[in-house]
Amino acid sequence: MHFVSTRGNVKKAGFIETFLMGLGDDGGLMVPDAIPSVSADTLKGWEKLSFQELMLEIFGLFTNGEIPREDLKTIINDSYSTFRHPEVTPVKKLDDSLYVLELFHGPTFAFKDIALQLMGNLYAYVSKTRGEIIHILGATSGDTGASAIAGVRGKEGIRICILHPHGKVSKVQELQMTTVDDQNVLNLSVEGNFDDCQRIIKEMFSDLELKGKYHLRAINSINFVRILAQTVYYFYAYFRTVGAGSGKTVSFSVPTGNFGDIFAGYLAKRMGLPVGRLLIATNENNILARFVNEGIYEPGAFRTTYSPSMDIQIASNFERYLYYMYKESPETVRFLMTAFQKEGAIRVSGKDLEQAQADFAAYGVGGSECLDTIRGAWEKYAYLLDPHTACGVAAYEAVGKGTDEICVALATAHPAKFDESVRLCGIEQSFPPEIAGLFEKPQHQKVVKHSYGRVLEEIEAFLK
Ligand SMILES: *Cc1c(COP(=O)(O)O)cnc(C)c1O
């Protein structure tokens, strides 16, 4: 197995090389040159595995033996030892056709921990075994930053700089990032929105000289390893609901921003997991819902919503899907991405749009609808949804019902992280002690203008 770029201009790369590269050196995204397929027999054999064991098997299909199995096993076991639930990603039944997959039992109470605890340990491993210098650079709409910092704080040989949009993340997200006082962490609070932060980061990663000079590494979902780690819980949820050998498919409803998590589900399906429909749930930043329903991929005006981690217009991972939609043709991807840059839109129609609609259903959830869903689930199931998870459940209610398929809604964050929105529903919750304790601690962050030059200046000073 090797990895190639969606734009076709990167030499075939190994697993660790792909992990370190992050964004493809040609500006594309790295994908496997052939997706491994998992047979029905293999699925049956995996059914009883724990989350960690399952991850070891799935990673084994992609790592080319570059990491000895025993080492990989240790890395994986260490990564999930910090989780508060023995199952790592437990599945809860809400009613006969709706389940939630709880992905928020990691150190920062959001699903990003699943991939980023692992990536933190993998970076430390590569730093130690290969003497690589690891300087992590990332943009966050709130959860990735907190989670990545938790994954590498205090680790030797690693430094991390995270950009977040000033005043546009929840209070708990801000505190989780900025109350960390380890010397290897820099928080830049950028006066702008998430797309501004992501653009600056992408520009830095596209400057190969800069990337090489400062050894810049990515933790955003442009990194294929992050996607791969997230495929594991789709398998896990399948086994915990209908089970291998049932012959049944399961659909998933996925709160979506950067298209990373839903792409992991798409990858699991391409590997052979019996996945039915993949529901893209967005908030009012609904570019992806418009794409699936109308065939136009075009950013609209940025909206601030109750689910800030999904306040994203330009979804980085969408390019990975385009690559597969157009039968793994890098020429087509290059053509479309150039058109997108020039005209600000990608249009698809006819057979191509039919393909997208067969792969996904999509729904953009409005603000009051999101809050109503939180209230509704609280009354009906005595289950408290966070506003992101609520978008997933609302999308299921709107476009996912009416088949005999079970739907698993991904619970991407713990409600305590987004108390601002939960309170608006008239619901009072108590905070887990790990979150309550944050409010007492001093914060460390620097507020900067959203300018490439200003951000670069800070990063250069930090990495000197
Ligand atoms: C990041 C995030 C999402 C969106 O995931 P993508 O992979 O960017 O689509 C949804 N919910 C929460 C809570 C998140 O932190």
Ligand as a Chemical Component Dictionary entry (heavy atoms), coordinates in Angstrom:
data_LIG
# 
_chem_comp.id                   LIG 
_chem_comp.type                 NON-POLYMER 
_chem_comp.pdbx_formal_charge   0 
_chem_comp.three_letter_code    LIG 
# 
loop_
_chem_comp_atom.comp_id 
_chem_comp_atom.atom_id 
_chem_comp_atom.alt_atom_id 
_chem_comp_atom.type_symbol 
_chem_comp_atom.charge 
_chem_comp_atom.model_Cartn_x 
_chem_comp_atom.model_Cartn_y 
_chem_comp_atom.model_Cartn_z 
_chem_comp_atom.pdbx_ordinal 
LIG C1 C1 C 0 -14.940 19.011 14.329 1  
LIG C2 C2 C 0 -16.328 18.772 14.789 2  
LIG C3 C3 C 0 -17.356 18.424 13.888 3  
LIG C4 C4 C 0 -17.125 18.380 12.396 4  
LIG O1 O1 O 0 -16.279 17.338 11.983 5  
LIG P1 P1 P 0 -15.579 17.391 10.545 6  
LIG O2 O2 O 0 -14.675 16.230 10.511 7  
LIG O3 O3 O 0 -14.840 18.703 10.485 8  
LIG O4 O4 O 0 -16.666 17.332 9.528  9  
LIG C5 C5 C 0 -18.613 18.134 14.410 10 
LIG N1 N1 N 0 -18.860 18.203 15.738 11 
LIG C6 C6 C 0 -17.910 18.541 16.629 12 
LIG C7 C7 C 0 -18.254 18.613 18.061 13 
LIG C8 C8 C 0 -16.615 18.825 16.191 14 
LIG O5 O5 O 0 -15.669 19.156 17.077 15 
# 
loop_
_chem_comp_bond.comp_id 
_chem_comp_bond.atom_id_1 
_chem_comp_bond.atom_id_2 
_chem_comp_bond.value_order 
_chem_comp_bond.pdbx_ordinal 
LIG C1 C2 SING 1  
LIG C2 C3 SING 2  
LIG C2 C8 DOUB 3  
LIG C3 C4 SING 4  
LIG C3 C5 DOUB 5  
LIG C4 O1 SING 6  
LIG O1 P1 SING 7  
LIG P1 O2 DOUB 8  
LIG P1 O3 SING 9  
LIG P1 O4 SING 10 
LIG C5 N1 SING 11 
LIG N1 C6 DOUB 12 
LIG C6 C7 SING 13 
LIG C6 C8 SING 14 
LIG C8 O5 SING 15 
# 
